[in-house]
């Protein structure tokens, strides 16, 4: 999906995606069919679909263990109390290529369409 605005074009990455966690490094967003890097572990299940949870978050008693495990994988610079640095996820090369391809195709359609014509 592309949404033109006055400043620039905003775009959501296309395709089905999968998220991988990498200890001490930013998470990786990849296309669903891409292989996981050896240093990463895939999130074990689908947790969100269409902006909504697909199941309950689990027992609250398990939260402490999950939190400790997740926190251990966060880089030290992001765990600082004063001046933490946010860690943005990284997009895989396959996802970057697909996004660039879709963006180019949509921009070509926008350039070719007469002014005021819906493109879609």
C-alpha positions as CSV (number, residue, x, y, z in Angstrom):
1,X,0.0,0.0,0.0
2,X,1.3,3.4,-0.9
3,X,-0.1,6.6,0.5
4,X,0.9,9.8,-1.2
5,X,1.3,12.9,1.1
6,X,2.5,16.4,0.5
7,X,5.9,15.7,1.9
8,X,6.7,12.2,0.5
9,X,5.2,8.8,-0.2
10,X,4.6,6.5,2.7
11,X,4.6,2.8,2.0
12,X,4.0,-0.4,4.0
13,X,6.3,-3.2,3.0
14,X,4.5,-5.6,0.7
15,X,4.1,-9.4,1.0
16,X,3.7,-11.9,3.9
17,X,6.4,-11.4,6.4
18,X,8.1,-13.2,9.2
19,X,10.1,-11.8,12.2
20,X,13.3,-13.2,13.5
21,X,14.9,-12.4,16.8
22,X,18.7,-12.1,16.9
23,X,20.5,-12.0,20.2
24,X,22.2,-8.7,20.8
25,X,21.2,-7.4,17.4
26,X,18.1,-5.7,15.9
27,X,15.2,-8.0,14.9
28,X,14.9,-9.0,11.2
29,X,11.8,-8.6,9.2
30,X,11.9,-11.0,6.2
31,X,9.5,-12.4,3.6
32,X,7.6,-15.4,4.8
33,X,9.4,-17.8,2.4
34,X,12.9,-16.6,3.2
35,X,15.3,-18.8,5.2
36,X,16.2,-17.6,8.6
37,X,19.8,-16.5,9.3
38,X,21.7,-19.1,11.4
39,X,22.1,-16.5,14.2
40,X,18.3,-15.9,14.4
41,X,15.3,-17.6,15.8
42,X,11.9,-17.2,14.2
43,X,9.0,-16.0,16.4
44,X,7.3,-19.3,17.1
45,X,3.8,-18.4,16.0
46,X,1.6,-15.8,14.4
47,X,0.7,-13.4,17.1
48,X,-1.0,-10.6,15.1
49,X,-3.2,-10.7,12.0
50,X,-5.0,-7.7,10.6
51,X,-3.9,-5.6,13.6
52,X,-5.4,-8.0,16.1
53,X,-4.1,-10.7,18.4
54,X,-4.6,-14.2,17.0
55,X,-4.6,-15.8,20.5
56,X,-4.4,-15.0,24.2
57,X,-1.0,-13.8,25.4
58,X,-0.5,-16.8,27.6
59,X,-0.4,-17.3,31.4
60,X,0.9,-14.3,33.3
61,X,3.1,-16.6,35.3
62,X,5.2,-17.3,32.2
63,X,5.8,-13.6,31.6
64,X,8.8,-13.2,33.9
65,X,10.7,-15.9,32.0
66,X,9.8,-14.5,28.6
67,X,10.8,-11.1,29.8
68,X,14.2,-12.2,31.0
69,X,14.9,-14.1,27.8
70,X,13.8,-11.2,25.6
71,X,15.7,-8.6,27.7
72,X,18.9,-10.7,27.4
73,X,18.7,-10.3,23.7
74,X,18.4,-6.5,23.7
75,X,21.6,-4.6,23.0
76,X,23.1,-2.9,26.1
77,X,22.8,0.6,24.5
78,X,19.0,0.1,24.3
79,X,18.7,-1.1,28.0
80,X,20.3,2.1,29.4
81,X,18.1,4.0,31.8
82,X,19.6,7.3,30.8
83,X,19.7,8.0,27.0
84,X,18.7,4.6,25.7
85,X,19.1,4.2,21.9
86,X,16.1,2.6,20.2
87,X,16.7,-0.5,18.1
88,X,14.8,-0.5,14.8
89,X,14.3,-3.8,13.1
90,X,16.3,-4.6,9.9
91,X,14.6,-5.6,6.7
92,X,16.0,-8.6,4.7
93,X,17.5,-8.1,1.3
94,X,14.5,-10.0,-0.3
95,X,12.0,-7.7,1.4
96,X,14.0,-4.6,0.4
97,X,14.1,-5.8,-3.2
98,X,10.3,-6.5,-3.3
99,X,9.5,-3.2,-1.7
100,X,11.7,-1.3,-4.2
101,X,10.1,-3.2,-7.1
102,X,6.5,-2.4,-5.9
103,X,7.4,1.2,-5.2
104,X,8.9,1.6,-8.7
105,X,5.8,0.0,-10.3
106,X,3.4,2.2,-8.4
107,X,5.4,5.4,-9.1
108,X,5.5,4.5,-12.8
109,X,1.7,4.2,-12.8
110,X,1.3,7.5,-11.0
111,X,3.5,9.3,-13.6
112,X,1.6,7.7,-16.5
113,X,-1.9,8.5,-15.2
114,X,-3.6,11.7,-16.2
115,X,-4.0,14.2,-13.3
116,X,-6.9,13.3,-11.0
117,X,-7.2,9.7,-12.2
118,X,-7.4,7.1,-9.5
119,X,-4.5,4.6,-9.7
120,X,-4.9,1.2,-8.2
